[in-house]
């Protein structure tokens, strides 16, 4: 089975619970075709770079999928029918990447390199 990153943008006027229900429905589709959703991330309501179907914002959802190609084809077919989905993209990847900004901040543990010229408390 192959690894895929699937990102979808849902309409702004549906609730976050409806977006979560949509993602759960997509998860059942993938599992029904013999695949598995490794991770599901809701990125929230974000502004779009340009209007899509009269929407200025959209709910972003990322799915990391480990599935055969038939499952992805069926997933995309279902998304084309759904009126709540503005855009989607599926990309085949070699391995999953850490994508959440929160996770990157947690890995840093508050220890960041200070830029040159920034005064420290000890020097003052």
KAGI-V67067 format. One record per run of one state. SS is the DSSP state (h for helix, s for strand, l for the rest). FROM is the first residue (numbers start at 0). LEN is the number of residues. If there is no record, write none. Layout:
ss=SS from=FROM len=LEN
ss=SS from=FROM len=LEN
//
This chain:
ss=l from=0 len=1
ss=s from=1 len=10
ss=l from=11 len=4
ss=h from=15 len=17
ss=l from=32 len=3
ss=s from=35 len=17
ss=l from=52 len=2
ss=s from=54 len=13
ss=l from=67 len=1
ss=h from=68 len=13
ss=l from=81 len=3
ss=s from=84 len=9
ss=l from=93 len=7
ss=h from=100 len=8
ss=l from=108 len=16
//
